[in-house]
Amino acid sequence: MSDLHIDQWANYTGPANWYSLSYPSNWIKEEKEGILQLSPPDGNATLTISCHWKSVLPQTNSESNLHIDFDQLFVKHRNILSRGPLAIEHESIGYSGEAIIQKNTSWWKELLSYLPGFQKHWHSWNLWLIKERSIQMVVTFFYEPEHHQDLFEAVQVILHSVQLSLNPSNPPELFANEVLELAHKKFPLINSQILPGFRLKFGESEMNLANFYRAYLTTPDNFEKQITTALVTILQINEWGDAQTEPELSEIQDRIMPILLSRESWENNFPNFVGESWIANLAILYVVDESNAYWYIHEKLLRKWNIDQEQLHQIALDNLDRYFDHNQIELICMSKEEGPNMVIQSRPDAYNASQVLSRSFYQQARRFLGSEFLAGVPNRDFLLAISFSETHVIEKIQHNIASDYLTMDHPLTDHLLVVTADGVSEYCGVS
């Protein structure tokens, strides 16, 4: 056990915060569709971990939820032995045996098919089922027999580090049903239904639930308030006439703002709205700010206003500078003896990330960080800027930005940006 250097292990939190665990920092970690795969550096074994809402595994007729039908799981199997429970706080059971596996569309066979070189031959394995309330974890360990003893101790430590959530968030399907129930409860006269693609049809409008689900995972207590506010806003917008949806430029010019979006989101969800591709898989779009929401500017409005996109961009940048002067958004400066070395927006705001476009923000930040600095915008409401001199933490910051990008609502990019007097570019690492 002393050779494992537990203090050097990495921590991992699974999708929807359903579980956490630790693993050797030199092991290779891969994630695909919610399945975690860990492999030792030499790649001679694979530990695969997935977590599911209740049990959708092929079950036997046993009354226990921790039994599995191996005839359905494997093409062929032999020498299966029950290994008993793990010494952890959750209900568990272990098995070992040999099997031939093959690719299949079912998720519980799909997780086995990710293992390179493990198909169509007999292979040794261990399997554990771990359960806590509505959450069940499936862990498979495929290995070459000659390496089993060397690796099994590390696998045991990984398993004994597993913590399943005692109050798990609902999976997307149940979340969507809760949104639908709330819509029916609050607005019984409005026709509502769940649509394919994780969307809610509310009256004549459609609402993508992806960002709301991410927000729910972070702050589940705000679920009802966030959904109700969104539905009320939709109702208000649906009541607008042409005067609100196609206003004169003079009526809304001082409320036009730039907003960053992922390029994928722009292309898939807002293809006919004014925007342009930018760096780091980002796009710049333009919105009209309302009291509790904003709406995107459609291409036809530029024709109505008789302006081009470059003019619209300049209007938006001027408003962005005035917006933050007026709202007095505070910045947290992470200080050191020589002076501040990091700037973080202290309060969420829909236009925080857009500040990387602002000359005013650059002039303020350069006083603390120098003429060139790094910026991270993992989501719409967050902005971090750090001095290039802090080389010892840049890698950690980059990791945190990538992690936040995967969990925050309104995700933007997992890349760091370089901000200079000449503009913004994508950070490519230290050469």
KEVEX-85449 format. One line per field, with one value per residue (C-alpha): residue number from 1; residue in three letters; x, y, z. Coordinates in nm, 2 decimals, m for minus. Example, Ala and Ser with C-alpha at 12.3 -4.5 7.8 and 13.67 -1.06 7.14 Angstrom:
BEGIN
k = 1;2
r = ala;ser
xx = 1.23;1.37
yy = m0.45;m0.11
zz = 0.78;0.71
// end
This chain:
BEGIN
k = 1;2;3;4;5;6;7;8;9;10;11;12;13;14;15;16;17;18;19;20;21;22;23;24;25;26;27;28;29;30;31;32;33;34;35;36;37;38;39;40;41;42;43;44;45;46;47;48;49;50;51;52;53;54;55;56;57;58;59;60;61;62;63;64;65;66;67;68;69;70;71;72;73;74;75;76;77;78;79;80;81;82;83;84;85;86;87;88;89;90;91;92;93;94;95;96;97;98;99;100;101;102;103;104;105;106;107;108;109;110;111;112;113;114;115;116;117;118;119;120;121;122;123;124;125;126;127;128;129;130;131;132;133;134;135;136;137;138;139;140;141;142;143;144;145;146;147;148;149;150;151;152;153;154;155;156;157;158;159;160;161;162;163;164;165;166;167;168;169;170;171;172;173;174;175;176;177;178;179;180;181;182;183;184;185;186;187;188;189;190;191;192;193;194;195;196;197;198;199;200;201;202;203;204;205;206;207;208;209;210;211;212;213;214;215;216;217;218;219;220;221;222;223;224;225;226;227;228;229;230;231;232;233;234;235;236;237;238;239;240;241;242;243;244;245;246;247;248;249;250;251;252;253;254;255;256;257;258;259;260;261;262;263;264;265;266;267;268;269;270;271;272;273;274;275;276;277;278;279;280;281;282;283;284;285;286;287;288;289;290;291;292;293;294;295;296;297;298;299;300;301;302;303;304;305;306;307;308;309;310;311;312;313;314;315;316;317;318;319;320;321;322;323;324;325;326;327;328;329;330;331;332;333;334;335;336;337;338;339;340;341;342;343;344;345;346;347;348;349;350;351;352;353;354;355;356;357;358;359;360;361;362;363;364;365;366;367;368;369;370;371;372;373;374;375;376;377;378;379;380;381;382;383;384;385;386;387;388;389;390;391;392;393;394;395;396;397;398;399;400;401;402;403;404;405;406;407;408;409;410;411;412;413;414;415;416;417;418;419;420;421;422;423;424;425;426;427;428;429;430;431
r = met;ser;asp;leu;his;ile;asp;gln;trp;ala;asn;tyr;thr;gly;pro;ala;asn;trp;tyr;ser;leu;ser;tyr;pro;ser;asn;trp;ile;lys;glu;glu;lys;glu;gly;ile;leu;gln;leu;ser;pro;pro;asp;gly;asn;ala;thr;leu;thr;ile;ser;cys;his;trp;lys;ser;val;leu;pro;gln;thr;asn;ser;glu;ser;asn;leu;his;ile;asp;phe;asp;gln;leu;phe;val;lys;his;arg;asn;ile;leu;ser;arg;gly;pro;leu;ala;ile;glu;his;glu;ser;ile;gly;tyr;ser;gly;glu;ala;ile;ile;gln;lys;asn;thr;ser;trp;trp;lys;glu;leu;leu;ser;tyr;leu;pro;gly;phe;gln;lys;his;trp;his;ser;trp;asn;leu;trp;leu;ile;lys;glu;arg;ser;ile;gln;met;val;val;thr;phe;phe;tyr;glu;pro;glu;his;his;gln;asp;leu;phe;glu;ala;val;gln;val;ile;leu;his;ser;val;gln;leu;ser;leu;asn;pro;ser;asn;pro;pro;glu;leu;phe;ala;asn;glu;val;leu;glu;leu;ala;his;lys;lys;phe;pro;leu;ile;asn;ser;gln;ile;leu;pro;gly;phe;arg;leu;lys;phe;gly;glu;ser;glu;met;asn;leu;ala;asn;phe;tyr;arg;ala;tyr;leu;thr;thr;pro;asp;asn;phe;glu;lys;gln;ile;thr;thr;ala;leu;val;thr;ile;leu;gln;ile;asn;glu;trp;gly;asp;ala;gln;thr;glu;pro;glu;leu;ser;glu;ile;gln;asp;arg;ile;met;pro;ile;leu;leu;ser;arg;glu;ser;trp;glu;asn;asn;phe;pro;asn;phe;val;gly;glu;ser;trp;ile;ala;asn;leu;ala;ile;leu;tyr;val;val;asp;glu;ser;asn;ala;tyr;trp;tyr;ile;his;glu;lys;leu;leu;arg;lys;trp;asn;ile;asp;gln;glu;gln;leu;his;gln;ile;ala;leu;asp;asn;leu;asp;arg;tyr;phe;asp;his;asn;gln;ile;glu;leu;ile;cys;met;ser;lys;glu;glu;gly;pro;asn;met;val;ile;gln;ser;arg;pro;asp;ala;tyr;asn;ala;ser;gln;val;leu;ser;arg;ser;phe;tyr;gln;gln;ala;arg;arg;phe;leu;gly;ser;glu;phe;leu;ala;gly;val;pro;asn;arg;asp;phe;leu;leu;ala;ile;ser;phe;ser;glu;thr;his;val;ile;glu;lys;ile;gln;his;asn;ile;ala;ser;asp;tyr;leu;thr;met;asp;his;pro;leu;thr;asp;his;leu;leu;val;val;thr;ala;asp;gly;val;ser;glu;tyr;cys;gly;val;ser
xx = 0.00;0.29;0.39;0.05;0.13;m0.24;m0.16;m0.07;m0.40;m0.64;m1.00;m1.29;m1.66;m1.90;m2.18;m2.46;m2.24;m2.38;m2.05;m1.69;m1.37;m0.99;m0.75;m0.37;m0.27;m0.04;m0.33;m0.49;m0.84;m1.09;m1.46;m1.72;m2.10;m2.09;m1.86;m1.53;m1.24;m0.92;m0.60;m0.26;0.03;0.13;m0.23;m0.24;m0.58;m0.89;m1.12;m1.46;m1.71;m2.06;m2.35;m2.72;m3.06;m3.20;m3.12;m3.14;m2.91;m3.03;m3.17;m3.22;m3.53;m3.36;m3.53;m3.20;m3.12;m2.75;m2.77;m2.71;m2.79;m2.45;m2.61;m2.73;m2.42;m2.16;m2.16;m2.00;m1.88;m1.73;m1.58;m1.80;m1.76;m1.93;m1.67;m1.90;m1.94;m1.68;m1.60;m1.78;m2.09;m2.29;m2.46;m2.23;m2.14;m1.85;m1.80;m1.51;m1.48;m1.39;m1.59;m1.61;m1.76;m1.88;m2.01;m2.38;m2.61;m2.73;m2.53;m2.44;m2.27;m2.15;m1.94;m1.76;m1.71;m1.50;m1.22;m0.96;m0.85;m1.09;m1.34;m1.39;m1.14;m1.16;m1.06;m1.04;m1.26;m1.39;m1.73;m1.88;m2.23;m2.26;m2.60;m2.72;m3.10;m3.18;m2.82;m2.64;m2.28;m2.13;m1.76;m1.57;m1.20;m1.05;m0.69;m0.42;m0.38;m0.01;m0.07;m0.36;m0.18;0.02;m0.29;m0.57;m0.45;m0.48;m0.83;m0.94;m0.83;m1.01;m1.33;m1.30;m1.28;m1.62;m1.88;m2.23;m2.45;m2.71;m2.93;m2.87;m3.00;m3.27;m3.14;m3.24;m3.56;m3.70;m3.59;m3.78;m4.09;m4.06;m4.04;m4.35;m4.54;m4.43;m4.55;m4.89;m4.92;m4.83;m4.99;m5.27;m5.43;m5.10;m5.05;m4.72;m4.53;m4.18;m4.03;m3.74;m3.40;m3.45;m3.69;m4.02;m4.30;m4.48;m4.77;m4.62;m4.27;m3.99;m3.75;m3.42;m3.37;m2.99;m2.88;m3.16;m3.05;m2.69;m2.81;m3.02;m2.72;m2.54;m2.82;m3.11;m3.29;m3.35;m3.52;m3.87;m3.77;m3.55;m3.81;m4.10;m3.91;m3.83;m4.19;m4.32;m4.06;m4.18;m4.54;m4.44;m4.25;m4.53;m4.76;m4.53;m4.64;m4.43;m4.34;m4.15;m4.01;m3.91;m3.84;m3.68;m3.30;m3.34;m3.57;m3.33;m2.98;m2.86;m2.95;m2.78;m2.51;m2.25;m2.28;m2.06;m2.20;m2.03;m2.00;m2.20;m2.49;m2.50;m2.50;m2.75;m2.99;m2.95;m2.85;m3.05;m2.93;m2.65;m2.32;m1.97;m1.73;m1.46;m1.16;m1.16;m1.49;m1.67;m1.91;m2.01;m2.38;m2.59;m2.88;m3.12;m3.11;m3.44;m3.50;m3.49;m3.39;m3.25;m3.34;m3.12;m3.10;m3.22;m3.05;m3.37;m3.34;m3.01;m3.18;m3.46;m3.21;m3.00;m2.67;m2.41;m2.27;m1.96;m2.17;m2.38;m2.06;m1.93;m2.27;m2.26;m1.91;m1.98;m2.29;m2.08;m1.84;m2.12;m2.31;m2.03;m1.96;m2.33;m2.38;m2.05;m1.97;m1.70;m1.38;m1.21;m0.83;m0.63;m0.34;0.02;0.29;0.39;0.03;m0.28;m0.21;m0.56;m0.89;m1.23;m1.58;m1.74;m2.10;m2.27;m2.38;m2.50;m2.24;m1.93;m1.77;m1.83;m1.59;m1.30;m1.42;m1.41;m1.12;m1.23;m1.19;m0.85;m0.73;m0.85;m0.71;m0.37;m0.30;m0.29;m0.19;0.04;m0.01;m0.06;m0.27;m0.47;m0.85;m1.09;m1.46;m1.59;m1.95;m2.15;m2.16;m1.79;m1.47;m1.12;m0.80;m0.45;m0.11;0.13;0.39;0.19;0.33;0.31;m0.07;m0.16;m0.19;m0.42;m0.63;m0.65;m0.77;m1.03;m1.16;m1.20;m1.38;m1.62;m1.70;m1.83;m2.05;m2.17;m2.48;m2.45;m2.10;m1.87;m1.52;m1.27;m0.98;m0.78;m0.76;m0.47;m0.57;m0.33;m0.35;m0.39;m0.69;m0.77;m0.63;m0.64;m0.38;m0.17;0.04;0.40;0.64
yy = 0.00;0.24;0.23;0.38;0.74;0.81;1.18;1.21;1.08;1.28;1.34;1.30;1.39;1.20;1.34;1.51;1.50;1.15;1.02;1.10;0.89;0.92;0.75;0.74;1.07;0.88;0.66;0.76;0.90;0.90;1.00;0.91;0.96;0.95;0.65;0.69;0.47;0.45;0.27;0.22;0.39;0.07;0.01;m0.36;m0.33;m0.12;0.00;0.12;0.30;0.41;0.53;0.50;0.60;0.29;m0.04;m0.08;m0.37;m0.71;m0.86;m1.21;m1.31;m1.24;m1.00;m0.81;m0.51;m0.62;m0.93;m0.93;m1.18;m1.26;m1.45;m1.12;m0.92;m1.15;m1.36;m1.64;m1.66;m1.91;m1.95;m1.68;m1.64;m1.41;m1.20;m1.04;m0.67;m0.40;m0.24;0.08;0.26;0.18;m0.15;m0.35;m0.69;m0.82;m1.09;m1.23;m1.46;m1.49;m1.38;m1.31;m0.97;m0.80;m0.46;m0.40;m0.10;m0.15;0.09;m0.19;m0.38;m0.06;0.02;m0.31;m0.25;0.06;m0.17;m0.20;m0.55;m0.71;m0.85;m1.21;m1.37;m1.50;m1.23;m1.22;m0.96;m0.83;m0.66;m0.47;m0.33;m0.04;0.10;0.40;0.48;0.55;0.54;0.23;0.21;m0.05;m0.11;m0.35;m0.44;m0.62;m0.74;m0.98;m1.24;m1.19;m0.82;m0.88;m0.88;m0.56;m0.37;m0.51;m0.32;0.01;m0.09;m0.17;0.17;0.34;0.14;0.22;0.59;0.59;0.82;0.80;1.10;1.06;1.32;1.28;1.52;1.39;1.26;1.47;1.26;1.32;1.68;1.74;1.58;1.81;2.11;1.99;1.94;2.29;2.44;2.26;2.37;2.74;2.79;2.53;2.71;2.70;2.38;2.23;1.91;1.76;1.75;1.53;1.69;1.79;2.07;2.20;2.32;2.60;2.74;2.83;2.86;2.61;2.62;2.42;2.27;2.20;2.52;2.50;2.14;2.25;2.53;2.28;2.06;2.35;2.51;2.27;2.48;2.75;2.51;2.64;3.01;2.97;2.78;3.00;3.31;3.17;3.07;3.41;3.58;3.36;3.46;3.83;3.80;3.61;3.90;4.15;4.30;4.43;4.74;4.52;4.26;4.49;4.83;5.13;5.14;5.47;5.30;5.03;5.15;5.21;4.85;4.66;4.44;4.18;3.84;3.53;3.20;2.87;2.84;2.51;2.68;2.96;2.74;2.49;2.72;3.08;3.04;3.34;3.58;3.83;3.69;3.59;3.31;3.40;3.23;2.92;2.78;3.10;3.32;3.69;3.76;4.07;4.11;4.37;4.39;4.38;4.41;4.03;3.89;3.97;3.88;3.81;4.05;3.89;3.96;4.12;4.40;4.51;4.57;4.76;4.98;5.02;4.94;4.67;4.43;4.63;4.93;4.71;4.57;4.91;5.02;4.70;4.76;5.12;5.00;4.72;4.98;5.20;4.90;4.80;5.16;5.20;4.87;4.89;4.52;4.45;4.26;4.05;4.10;3.80;4.00;3.91;4.12;4.28;4.36;4.18;3.89;3.77;3.93;3.75;3.88;3.87;3.86;3.66;3.87;3.77;3.99;3.90;3.69;3.95;4.18;4.02;4.22;4.55;4.80;4.95;4.62;4.57;4.91;4.84;4.49;4.58;4.80;4.49;4.21;4.38;4.45;4.09;3.85;3.53;3.52;3.23;3.23;2.88;3.01;3.32;3.46;3.41;3.58;3.52;3.70;3.62;3.75;3.57;3.59;3.33;3.04;2.80;2.82;2.86;2.48;2.45;2.74;2.58;2.26;2.44;2.63;2.31;2.15;2.45;2.44;2.09;2.17;2.54;2.65;2.85;2.69;2.88;2.74;2.53;2.72;3.01;3.33;3.58;3.94;4.21;4.56;4.42;4.21;3.86;3.52;3.16;3.05;2.77;2.69;2.77;2.72
zz = 0.00;0.07;m0.30;m0.40;m0.28;m0.20;m0.14;m0.51;m0.64;m0.85;m0.76;m1.00;m0.98;m1.21;m1.43;m1.24;m0.93;m0.86;m0.74;m0.67;m0.64;m0.64;m0.87;m0.93;m1.10;m1.35;m1.47;m1.81;m1.77;m2.06;m2.06;m2.31;m2.29;m1.91;m1.88;m1.71;m1.82;m1.62;m1.74;m1.58;m1.77;m1.95;m2.07;m1.97;m1.79;m1.80;m1.52;m1.65;m1.43;m1.51;m1.29;m1.36;m1.22;m1.06;m1.23;m1.60;m1.60;m1.71;m1.39;m1.26;m1.08;m0.75;m0.51;m0.47;m0.70;m0.69;m0.91;m1.28;m1.56;m1.70;m1.99;m2.13;m2.04;m2.21;m2.53;m2.32;m1.97;m1.73;m1.38;m1.23;m0.86;m0.61;m0.42;m0.16;m0.07;m0.05;0.29;0.20;0.33;0.02;m0.06;m0.29;m0.43;m0.64;m0.90;m1.09;m1.40;m1.76;m2.06;m2.43;m2.50;m2.82;m2.91;m2.86;m2.87;m2.50;m2.27;m2.04;m2.32;m2.48;m2.18;m2.23;m2.60;m2.53;m2.41;m2.70;m2.79;m2.55;m2.80;m2.92;m2.68;m2.33;m2.08;m1.70;m1.52;m1.19;m1.17;m0.88;m0.84;m0.59;m0.49;m0.29;m0.31;m0.67;m0.80;m0.91;m1.02;m1.24;m1.23;m1.46;m1.44;m1.73;m1.69;m1.80;m1.53;m1.50;m1.40;m1.17;m0.84;m0.92;m1.01;m0.80;m0.49;m0.66;m0.80;m0.45;m0.32;m0.60;m0.52;m0.15;m0.23;m0.41;m0.26;m0.41;m0.35;m0.07;m0.24;m0.61;m0.87;m1.11;m1.45;m1.75;m1.82;m1.48;m1.48;m1.80;m1.65;m1.34;m1.57;m1.75;m1.42;m1.31;m1.63;m1.60;m1.23;m1.29;m1.63;m1.66;m1.96;m2.17;m2.37;m2.27;m2.37;m2.38;m2.73;m2.85;m2.80;m2.44;m2.52;m2.37;m2.60;m2.41;m2.61;m2.95;m2.82;m2.76;m2.47;m2.47;m2.13;m2.14;m1.97;m1.71;m1.63;m1.58;m1.35;m1.16;m1.10;m0.95;m0.75;m0.73;m0.47;m0.74;m0.98;m0.94;m0.95;m1.26;m1.46;m1.36;m1.45;m1.79;m1.86;m1.75;m1.99;m2.27;m2.21;m2.21;m2.53;m2.70;m2.63;m2.81;m3.13;m3.43;m3.23;m2.98;m3.21;m3.50;m3.32;m3.47;m3.41;m3.22;m2.97;m2.86;m2.97;m2.62;m2.52;m2.79;m2.64;m2.77;m2.62;m2.66;m2.76;m2.85;m3.22;m3.21;m3.03;m3.28;m3.58;m3.43;m3.25;m3.39;m3.76;m3.89;m3.62;m3.67;m3.56;m3.66;m3.58;m3.34;m3.18;m2.95;m3.10;m3.00;m3.18;m3.12;m3.14;m3.06;m2.83;m2.70;m2.33;m2.14;m1.76;m1.69;m2.03;m2.37;m2.73;m3.03;m3.32;m3.64;m3.98;m4.11;m3.85;m4.00;m4.33;m4.16;m3.97;m4.28;m4.10;m4.15;m3.90;m3.84;m3.73;m3.51;m3.35;m3.26;m3.11;m2.90;m2.78;m2.68;m2.48;m2.32;m2.17;m2.05;m1.91;m1.67;m1.57;m1.48;m1.31;m1.12;m1.14;m0.89;m0.96;m0.71;m0.72;m0.59;m0.45;m0.37;m0.22;m0.55;m0.63;m0.78;m1.01;m1.09;m1.16;m1.12;m1.17;m0.82;m0.93;m1.21;m1.51;m1.85;m2.01;m1.80;m2.06;m2.32;m2.14;m2.32;m2.62;m2.43;m2.46;m2.13;m1.95;m2.11;m1.99;m1.63;m1.62;m1.77;m1.47;m1.25;m1.49;m1.75;m2.12;m2.20;m1.99;m2.00;m1.97;m1.91;m2.01;m1.94;m1.94;m2.01;m1.66;m1.56;m1.64;m1.50;m1.60;m1.48;m1.53;m1.76;m1.47;m1.27;m1.47;m1.18;m1.17;m1.53;m1.59;m1.29;m1.40;m1.75;m1.59;m1.37;m1.67;m1.87;m1.57;m1.53;m1.90;m1.86;m1.56;m1.58;m1.76;m2.08;m2.15;m2.39;m2.42;m2.24;m2.39;m2.24;m2.43;m2.47;m2.43;m2.57;m2.69;m3.05;m2.96;m2.83;m2.95;m2.84;m2.59;m2.73;m2.42;m2.33;m2.62
// end
